[in-house]
Amino acid sequence: MTALKGRAIKAFLEKPDPGVAAILVYGPDAGLVRERAALLARRVTEDLNDPFNAIELTDADLKDEPGRLADEIAALSFAGGERVVRLRTAGEASAKAAETLIKGLDNDAVKPNGLVVIEGGDLSPRSGLRKMFEKAKRAAALPCYADAPADVRDLAREMARAENLRFDEDALDLLAATLGDDHGLTRSEIDKLILFKGPAAVRSEPGSITVEDARASIVDGPGQALEEATAAAVDGAPGVLSAALFKAEAAGASPIGLLRALQRQVSRVRTAKAHMEAGESASAAMKKLRPPVFFAEQRAFENRLRKWPMRRLDLAARMLFDAELEAKTTGAPQREIVERTALRLALMARA
């Protein structure tokens, strides 16, 4: 199979191809990787703690026995039924074991009795493990990228509906602007918000989640910490940024999550600036953004539009792109790369 993309991912998750015996789930969104890997594993056996039909391996288990992965998926279950073999690997550490498995599957030397699910982390297009699965006949590569604002909105609506709640549009705008870089974290924050408002079991009638509810619930979470850090960076406040970076790390925000937040902020300013250069007023330009700029943030955003010329915004966007490439390919510490870039951005804003 080739790498799954777009709508094919959702279709595969709902009804996996029975001809696929091994799946590599990878991507920068660690929460989504975990969620999708568990979903696929439960397609085989509902109880992932079942000692007969579910097994977890590590890179250490396969280091001296690369053939074990293929052996495990070919083994029959003492309890009957199919088995799921799960592996969480660090990059290419188990590439040899995966190669042995895929070669065996593709030439019919390995007769699978279930499914292999590998969580591969954030793999670049040059990854040997990723290429291996993309080219295999009986394996699939399933990418997991950060949720887009529309994905965050859909997830929030779905989770609220299950508890007889609905979101006000302003509340959805806030969630879409502050969450999405880690699917597991996004789901956790929405769960917390629903608990804050009151699930269906403690209410006698439908309820609404307002922007005030959302602010009260997520104000101390990673989303708010990232928002503070990105605002300080584009506003040219390195002192405030330093404190915000510490807060973001303490709140559990990932370096790539911070980088994506910076990219979104710069992109929003660039888009609004382009509208202004086409003749729109600052107010009209901000209203055209999706989600639009919140009322309480409009003055700060308008100041950014005055502070940043388009030429410098283009340079900032390129700098953030280069930082992502460096963070994902060089092996250098990601947090140091991203925080250094954020500080450079703050200095650019003061130029």
Secondary structure, 3 states (H helix, E strand, C coil): CCCCCCHHHHHHHHCCCCCCCEEEEECCCHHHHHHHHHHHHHCCCCCCCCCCCEEEEEHHHHHCCCCHHHHHHHCCCCCCCCEEEEEECCCCCCHHHHHHHHHHHHCCCCCCCEEEEEEEECCCCCCHHHHHHHHCCCEEEEECCCCCHHHHHHHHHHHHHCCCEEECHHHHHHHHHHCCCCHHHHHHHHHHHHHHHCCHHHCCCCEEECHHHHHHHHCCCHHHHHHHHHHHHHHCCHHHHHHHHHHHHHCCCCHHHHHHHHHHHHHHHHHHHHHHHCCCCHHHHHHCCCCCCCHHHHHHHHHHHHHCCHHHHHHHHHHHHHHHHHHHHCCCCHHHHHHHHHHHHHHHHHC
